Amino acid sequence: MYLFRNSDHRSLLATIKSDRRSLGICPDFIAVDNAPGLSYLQPIQTLCVRSVPALGILLPASSIAPAALPHWLHQQANRVRISALRMVHHAGIGHTGGDMSSADILTTLYLAILNVDPTEPNAPARDRFIMSKGHCSGAFYSVLAARGFFPTSMLDTYMDPLSKLNGHPDRNKLPGVEANTGPLGHGLPIAVGNALASRMSGLNFRTFVLTGDGELQEGSNWEACMCAAHYGLDDLTVIVDRNRIQQGDFTEKTIRMDPLAEKFRAFGFATEEIDGHDHAALLARFRTLPIEAGKPSCLIANTIKGKGISFAENKPEWHHGVPNADQLAAAIAELSVILADATEVRA
């Protein structure tokens, strides 16, 4: 951990870059005592370090002992949750429930799995990740900022007029965003196109797509599934955020989804169910894809809408609920306790 007191950004960056060159490491996180609401005597509990507009939080998974990596990812995921909560509170609009349910999946992918480089966001052989459930942009933007695609200070502008951080991701405005998403049912077809492009180009990059479960009521998804299976796109992985709630109600009360795994198998996908909040399980499966050679993979990630916030968990109204000041403080307190309980072990 680095501690800077009233440091200007240039000297802060120079120090970190010097250490990275000489030691080959990055800090876990950075505390700056002139960040409003952030005590430099305690661990950072948000990604929004507002007084460091040019600096992203550096989160080097490579410096974590393998046995401790799931715990470390758990901590980062809760920092992402706190960041997303602050963003939605600031904007007065958003999708809190889905931000919370998808945070563990996004954090595991971006901080430990995906072959992406923020300094070369358009590298031809990079892995592709499509955030099909683009309405959960608070968590998505927070993870992109944590990975270093843009300064964390930009998170403070979420949904502001002329902000690059729209309610739905726009690849023309932000590095790291592979596709404009938000209209549901589009991300999986785009991901199939990416997987085909990987094969045709010979670059052999992997493609991951995160969909909502209610989103799968859109027929375009199943057309894309037929195409993926027909071409045997085993570099494609579909991850379903199976939190069982969509706008307005539970999915099974709206249009029944189960047996969802059997549906994907019938469409030619090698399919498994997984705990979408278990970082060890996510790491193990992501590292051993595809599930079956010659078939696209589907991971149905069983999650909890509003995960980590007692008053929001499994509540349909928190699909797009916005925390007021008291609720924000209570949620951060709960997530901060979880942060304090997690442990880190150095390699």
N, C-alpha and C positions, 0 to 999 in steps of 0.2 A: 504494500500500500504506500502511496506517495502522499505526503502532507505538505500543502503549500498555503502560506498565509499571505493574502493580499498580493499574490504574484501576478505579473502580467502574463498574458497568454504566450508571448514569444519565449520568455525564459522558461516557462513551464514545459512547452513543447520541446525546446532544445534539450532540457534535462532528460526527458523521457526518451527522445531519439538517441541521445548519447548512450544511455544505459542499454537501450535495445541493441545498439551496434556493438557495444563492448561485452555485454553479457548474453545477448540473444534471448532476452526475456522482455515481458511487458508487465506493468503493474496490474494487480487485480482490479483495483478501482482507485479513484482519485478523490480526495476530499479537499475542498477549498473553503476556507472559513468565511469568505465573504459571499457565499451563496445563500440567498434568503431562505430561512427555514431549515438550513442544513448545519448541524453541529459538526465541527471537524474532530470532536472527541469521540464520535460514535461512527459505526459503519454507515456508509451511504445507504439510504433506503428509498432512493428514486433515481431514475435515469436522467431526470430533468435538472441538471446542474446549471442553473440559469445564468450564472455569472461567467461561464466559460463557453461562449457561443461558437468558438472555432474548434472545440475539442470534443471528440466522442469518447465515451467510457471504453476503455480497453479491457477486453475479457478474454485472456488467452487460455483456451482449453488445453493447449499443449503443455502448459506449466502445472497442470493439476495431476496428481497421482491417479492412475486409472481407477483404483478402488474408490476414490473420493469424487470422481467426476459426476456421478448421479446427484450427490448432495450439492455439489457446486452448481450444477444446472438448476436444481431446485431453488437455490438462492437467486440465481439470475432470473428465473421465471417469475418469482415474486417481485423482483425489482421491476420487471416488465409490467406486471399487473398494477403495481402502484403508479407507474408512469402513465399507463393507459387510463387509470381512474382519474388522475389529475387532468389529463387531456380532455376527457369527456366532461368533467366538471367545468373546466375552462370554457369549452365550446357550448355547453348547455344542450348538447345533442350527441348521440353516439349509440354504440351497441355494447354496453358493459358486459352483459352475460356471455356473449361469444368471445369477447376479448379475454375474459377470465378462463373460459373452457379451452381455448386454443393456445394459451401462453406456453404451456409445457412442450407442446409439439413444435411450435415455432422456435423456441429457444434451443431445443435439442438439435433441430435441423441446422439452424444458422450458426450456432456456436460450436458444434461438434461434428457435423456430418457433411454439409454441402461444400463442394469445391467451388468457392467463389472468392474473389479478391476485390475488395472495395476500391483499390487503386486502379483496377482494370475491370470495371463493371460490365464491359461489353466483350470480354475475352471470348473468342469463338468457342473454346472447349469447356467453358464454365458449365456447371450444373444449372439447370433451370428449375425455378420454383414458381408456381402459379398460385396466387392467393385467390382462389375462386370465390370464397366467401369474403369478398372485398369490403363488405360493410364493417367487418371487424378490423378496421384500419388502425385503431389505437394501439393494439398489441403489435400489429405488423410493422407500423412505423417505428415503434419503440425498439423492436428487435433489429430492424435495419440500422437504426442510429447506433445501437449498442455494438453492432458488427462493424461500424465505421463508414457506412455509405454516405452519411451526411451528418453535420453537427447536431448534437443533442439539443442545442438551443432552438432548433427549428421546431421541436416538439411543442414549444410554447405557442406556436402560431396555428395550431390545429384548427382547421375550418375557419380561420380568420379570412376576411376579404383579401383576395389576391394571394393567399397562402398557397404554397406548393403542396401542402398537406391537405388535400381535399378529403371529404368524407369517404370517397372511394379512390383507390390508388390510380395514378395516372403515370404511365411509363414515360411520357413526354416531359414530365416535370421532375421526377425523382430517379436518381441512379439506384439500381437494385430492384426496381419494379419491372417485371418482365411483361406484364400485360395489364391493360385497363380492365378492371373487373368491378363488379357491383351488380349489374344485371345478372341474376342467378341463372345457372345452367350454361354459362359460356366458358368458364375456366377449364373444365375437363376437355371439351373439344379443342381448345387452344393447346392444352398439354399434349393431346394426341398428335396435333400438328408438329409440335416441338419434337416429340419422340420420333416421328417419321423423318423430320429434318436431320436429326442426329444420325439415323441410319443412312440416309441418302448422302449425307456429306462425308461420312466416314469419321466424324469427330467422336462419336460414341460417348457423348455426355449423357448424364442421367436427367430425367425429368420427374419432378414431384409436383403434385397438385393437392391442395387442401380444400375440400368441399364441406359445406354444411350438410346436415342430414335432411332438413326440410327442402333444401335446394334440389335434392335428388327427385323431387316430384316433377321437375322439369324434364320433358321428354328428350331434349337435346343431349342430356347426359348419356342416355341409354343408346342413342345413335352412335355417340362417340365410343362407348364401350364396345359395341359391335365391331367398329373399325379397328380399335386397339387389339382386340382378340384375333381378328382376321389376319392382321399383319404380325401377330406374335410379338408385340412391343414389350419385351421383358425389361427394358430400361425405363419403363413408365411405372410409377407408383402413385396410386390414388389413396389419399388418406381422408377418411370421413370423420369429421368432428361429430361424433354420435352423442350429442348432449340431450337428445330427445325433446327439444323445445324449439319451436319456430315462432315467428311473429304471431302473437295472439293466443297460442295454446300449445299443448303438447303435440308432437308430430303424430302420435298414434290416434289422437282424437280428430286430427285434421284430415290426413290421408295416411292410412296405415303403411308403415315402412317394413315391418318385420314379415317374414324372415329376410332381413337385408343381406346377410352373408350368402344365403342361398341364391338370392337374385343375382349377385355379382358372379357367383360360381356358374350360374346358368348362362351368363353372358360371356363366359370364357376366361374369367379372372381367377388366378390363384389368390385365395382370400383367407385372411386370419382376423380374429378379433384380438384386441390388445387394450390394456389399461392406458388411456391417453394421458394420465398424470404420473405414470411410473417411468421415470427417466431411465432407469436401468433396463427395463423391458424395451423401451423405445430405442435406446442405443443398440441393444443386442440385435433387434430386428432390422433397424436401418443399416447396420453394418453387414448384414448377411443377405441382402436383397440380390436377385429376385427371390421370391418365395419358391417359384418353380421355373426352371429354364424354359424359354419359349412361350411364356405367358405373362401378360401384364399382371402386376401385383395390386391388391387392394387390402389396405389395413383399416378395419373398422375400429376406430379409437373410441372406446367408451369413456365419456367425459361427463362432467357435471357443469351445467350452466351456472355461471356466477361463482365458479370454484374459488374457495379461499375466503369468501365473504359470507358470514353466517346468515345475514338477512336477505341475501340475494340468491343463494344456492337453490337450484331447482325451482325457481319462480318464473313463470312465463312473463310476468310484468317487467322482469329485468332483462328481457331480450334487448330492449332499447331504453331501459331505465337510466336516468341520470342522477348521480348522487348529489344531494345538497351538501352544504358545508359540514353539517354534523355527521351525515352518513359517510362523507369522504374521510373525515377524521377517524371515525370508528373502523372503517374498512382498512385504512392504512395501519391503524393500531393492531388489528388482527393479523394482517400480512407481515407486519414488522416482528410480531412474536414468532411467526413461522420462520422468518429470516434468522432471528436470534437462536432458534433451536437447531438450525442446520449447522453442520460443521464443515470445515475445510481442512484438507490434508495436502501438504505440498509434496510434489514429486522429489 
